[in-house]
């Protein structure tokens, strides 16, 4: 069976289980397409995905967060840059925004009256 050979080939490339699963999911989708179009093929359900263990999430300690938040005030820069850098860090920490989302925010998206902003 060629699909099993392909899976063994993927395993030989030392790819992560997650990456191999992406390949298998793509093949499954193709097999479903074939079945939907009355093309004779193997059942997509026969292709099993590898079990992926849940990854451990490491959180910052309170002391580490405090160190990061104090960093702008330890650098030699003018007061405006310190305030800017501190505001950036607090926005990232307090909202869970990604850096890419934060840098895309325009002034028109900020409502200072009710202390809200919108991310598009």
N, C-alpha and C positions, 0 to 999 in steps of 0.2 A: 504494500500500500504506500503510495508516494507521499501522502500527507504525514504519515508516521516518520518516514525518512526525513522529511523537511523539519519535523519537530526535533528529531535527533540532531540534525544539522544545527538548528538554533541552539540546542543545548551545548553543542561543541564550541560555539562562539563565546562561551562564558558570559552570556547575557543574563540580566536579572530575570527572575520569574515574572515580574511585572511586564517587562518588555516582551518576553515570549508570549505572555497572555494577550498582549495587544495584537501580535501576529495571528494567534489562534482565533481571536474575536473577528479579525478581518476575514479569515478563511470561513468561519461560521457564517458571517454575513453573506459571503459569496455563495456558499452552499444553500442558504435560505433563498437567495435570489434564483438560483438554478431550480430549486424545487418549485418555487412560485411560477416559474416559466416552463414547467413540465420537462425539465432537463433531468435525466436520470443521474443521480449522484448519491453519495452516502448521506446519512442523516447528520445534520449539524450537531445534534445532541450527543453524538458519539465522541466528539472532540471535547475532552474535559480540560478545564483550566487548572493551572497549578494553584495550590493553596498558598496564599501570601499571608505571613504573620503580620499582625497589627504592629506598626512601628511605635516605639516608645517616644513619647513627647517629653522633651526636657524644658522645664520652665526656668526663667531667671529667678534667682533669689532676690529678696527685697534689697539687700545690700548692693547687688549688681545693678539693679534698676536705679538706685540712688546714685551710684557712680556714673552711670550713663547720663542721667539727667543733670549732673553737675559738670559734665565735660565741657560744655560751652563756656562756663565761667572760669575754667582753668587755662583756656587758651588766650594768647595775647592777640586780642582783636577788639575793635571798638564796641561800644555798648549796644549799638543797633544790631550788629551782627550777632552778638551774644543773645540778645532777645529773640532775634529771628531763629537762630539755631535751637534755642530752648523751646520756642513755640513749635517748631517742626517736630522735635522729639516728643513733646507732650501730645501733639496731635496724633502721631503714629502710635504712641503707647495707649492713649486714652480712647481712641476710636477703633483701633484695629485696622486702619487703612493700610493699604500697600503703598510703598513709596511712589510707584507709578500713578496711583490714584491721587495721592496728595499733590503731586506736581502738576496734575491736570486741572486742579480746582481754579476757577476764575473768580474774580471779585464779585461778579454778578450772581454767583452761586452761594454767596455767603449772606446770611441775614443776621446782622449784629443785634437787631432788636430782640429776637427770641433766641439768640445764640445757637443758630442752626446753619447747616450748609447741606448742599445736595451734591451727590456724586453721580455723574452720568456715565 
